[in-house]
Amino acid sequence: MTGQARFALRGRNPDVLTCIANLSNDEVFTPPEFANRMLDTLAEAWAADNNGANIWGDSSVKFLDPCTKSGVFLREITSRLNKGLADEIPNLEVRVNHILTKQVFGIGITHLTSLLARRSVYCTKHAKGKHSIAKSFASDNGNIWFERMEHVWVNTKCKFCNAPRSILDRDVELENYAYAFIHSNDIKARIAELFGGTMQFDVIIGNPPYQMKGGGRWYERFFHLSTIR
């Protein structure tokens, strides 16, 4: 006697970033549902400050996630801009290329998360590769930058983020979590260095890694620096 196990599929495949956000790991990834709630709030605040304007219908607005992990904020911003700019830029390929090269920027917090974010946003970890949905990048980083930074140790702590030297003074093979956005005395100069030329961001949004162990003060420095335009 044979039997067949019951098997049923949901109406759609689950969002891979929702699955990643539910994993137990050292990184805390933002669930897409929560990111979209933040973006809803952003759109409401933008409209209130700009005579009811739709932020997703403005092709000049620049967005930065300075603590990119899964790329969920940049992905959802891109999706909203793609819909909002359909009338202004009717050609889908031209529209997507404009959004990804001119409007959406990120700074990866680790090498691994920068690859994950590029995969989420460009559909490939190589921004200029043949599978990328952006067609005019000159480098594989695209607009999601990552390069290993070093802490600046003053006795037992980093002078920028207060990270403990005993934990994060590591060999180059290991992540040291020295985030580029806050390891600088001049954030405007750092942004220009990362993305080339003077950059003016209208929106800085993200979920900073406030869970850093050992007294790191990324969280407060993020909110201090995110007020600088």
N, C-alpha and C positions, 0 to 999 in steps of 0.2 A: 504494500500500500504506500502510495506516495502522496505527498502534499506540497503545496506551494506556500511559502511564507508571504504574508501580506506586506505589500510595499506601496507606498504612495509618495508622490512628489508634491511639493508645494507649488503654488501657482507661478512662482518665479524663482530663479536662483538667488541665494542669499548674497548680499553685498559682502565682498571679501574683506572690506575694511571694517564692517561690523563684526565679522568673525575674528579678525586680528585684535580688535579692541577688547574682545572677551577672553583673550588668552592670558594666562598667568605668566608674566615676564617682568624684566627689570624696567622696561619702557612702559609708560602709561599712554596708550593710544586713545585719541578722542573718537567716540562713536559718531558715525555720520548723522544720526538723529540729533545729537546734541550740537554738533557743528552747525546744522541747518537752523536750529533754534537761535543760535548766536547770530547767524546771518540774517534771519528774519528781524531780529532786534536792531541789527545794524541798518537794514533797509528802512525801518521805521524812523530811526534817529536821523538818518541822512535826509529823508523826505521832510521831516520836521524842521531841519536846519536849512533846507534848500528849496523852500516854496513848493513842496510836494513832489520834487523831482525823483525819478526812478533811478537809483544808483546802477541798476543792471542794464539800463538803457544808455549809459554814458560811456562812450568809447575812449575817453581821455583819463578816466579814473585809474589810478595805479594802486595795487594791493600788495602788501608784503606780509608773509608769515615768517617771522624771524626765528622760529623754533619748530621748523617743519619736521614731522616724524613720519606719519603714514601719507601725508600729502592730502588729507581729507578736506581741509579748508580750501586749498588751492583747487582741488578737483571740483568741489561744490560751487565755488565762485566762478570757475570756468563754465560750468554747466548753466548757471544763471545768466552769465553774460552772453553765452551762446544764444539763449532764447531772447534776451532783452535787446540784442543788437541785430536781430534777424532782418528788421526793416531797413536799418541804416546800411548794413553790409549783407546783401542778399546771398552772395556766394558763400556756401558753407566752408569750403577750404580756406578762402581768404579771411573769412570771419574768425575761424578757429586760430589761424596763424597769427592774426593781429592780436587776439586775446592773449595767446601764450607768449608772444615775443614782446608785446608792448604794455601789457596790463598786469600780469600775474608773476610774482616773484617770491622766492623762498630761500631760506638759509637752513640747510640740514644740520641737525645737532650731532649726528654720527655718520660715518661712512655708510653703514648699512641702511639707516633710515633715509639718507639722501637717495640711494638707489631705489628704495621702496617708493619714495615720493615721486621720483621721475616716472616710475612705472605707473603710478596712479594717475599722473597728470598728462604725460606724453604717450602713454601706452607702451612704453619701452624705457629701459634704463639708459639708453643712448639717445639723447635729445636730438642729435643730428642724424641718427641712423635711418635706414630705409623704412622702418616700421613706425617711426615717430609721426604723430599727427600734426606736429609743427614742422614747417618745411624750410625755414630759413635760419636756423641756428648755426653758428660757426663752431660750436664746441658740444661735446657730449653732455656737459653740465646743463646746457640751456640756461634758464633763469632760476634754476634750483642749485644754489652754490653749496659746495662743501670742500673744505680743506682742513687738515688737522691743524689745530692751534695748540699753543702751549700755555700753561698757567704761568703766572709771574709770582714766584714764591717770595714771600717776606716772612722769614722764620718758618713757622709751621702752617701758614695759610696763604692762599692766593689773594693778592691785593685787589683783584677785580671781583671775584665771586665768593671769596671766603672758604673755598674748598680746602679740606684738610690735606696737607702734603703727604701724610702717612698713608692715605688711601689712594690718592689720584696722581702721585708722582710715579708714572708707569712707563714701561718700555713702549716703543712705537708700535709694537704688535697689538697692544691693548688700547681700548678706548679710554681717553682721559677726561672726556666731557668738559673740555674747555670751549665753551660756546662762543662763536665768533662775534655775535651781536653785542656781547657785554665785555669782551676782553679788549677794550680799547679806551683810550682817554678822549678820543674824538670820534663819536659814532658817525657823524656826517662824512668824515674822511674815510672811515672804514667802509661805509655803504658805497661810496664812490669807487673805492678800491675793488670791491667785490663785483659790482655791476658795470663799472666803466662810466666815467663822467658824473656830473651832478644829477642826483636822483631826488625827486620830490614825490613821496608817497602820500596818498590821500587817506589810505586806510592801512593800519597795522593791526593785524588780528592773529591770534594763535592761542595755544594752550601751553604755557611755559611748564617746563619740567620741575615743578615745585617740590617733587618728592625726593630731590637730591639729598642724600645722606651726608651727615657730618657738618651741618651748619652752612651749606652753600646758600648764598643769598640771590640766586638768579631771579626769583619771583619779584622781589621789590625792585631790583635793577631793571627788569623787563618793563615794569609799569612806569618807572621813572623815564627810561629812555624812549618808550613808545609815545611819550608826549612831545618828543622833539621832532619837528618837521623841517 
